[in-house]
């Protein structure tokens, strides 16, 4: 089972020969180091203890600079830091549902997709294909727009998909068979397991950051985990990756997730 949680493990990730964002081989003269998630998301006392840092092209990293600043302002709320006066990164808006507030201007979907690309690279020592498709269930509700560009609506997630992902992670975690990455003084935790099918191999994942499921309380909704999956072709599944357990219990019957 691949695991990354010691200082030695994380140093190995820093020496990867490719950019985790685009997957291309690195020219060290054009490379830099990227903190994942952004360093601004963490409390000062947590930043020096096993940070997750990966190599990337300077151009790839710089393209997310503004987004990372907004993300850091938003997620720093988790450890009690208040945005500076005039900061534009944190913006909640009242929803159509009385008493509800939803995040408006932080692209959590895009951020989590990029983080998972980094975790995949660190765990399996290989880049994720650029064409990889994701399905992500957030710990909070966000404003989104439909495919036709209609006005924004509240994206509450997909309950059935969320439940299946949670059950898959819970089942493998109980069996002690799961791939895991831990960093930033233990405040970031990532777990995943692979579900092979004849046409695709699905990596089901779970992410926790400072217990961010409690952010749902701000929106007066029940707590929810951040889970999801991404799919690769069977031939692209990393060697040694942990596969979905066949452990059967009364409330977790053996089944394919997808």
Buried (B, 14 or more C-beta within 10 A) or exposed (E): EBBBBEEEBBEEBEEBEBBBBBBEEBEEEEBBEBBBBBBBBBBEEBBEEBBBBBBBBBEBBEEBEEBBBBBBBBBBBBBEBEBEEEEEBBBBEEBEBEEBBBBEBBBBBBBBBBBBBBBBBBBBBBBBBEEBEBBBBBBBBBBEEEEEEEEBEBBBBEEEBBEBBBBBBBBBBEBEBBBBBBBBBEBBBBBBBBBBEEEBBBBBBBBBBBEBBEBBEBBEBEEBBBBBBBBBEEEEBBEEBBEBBEEEEEEBEEEEBB
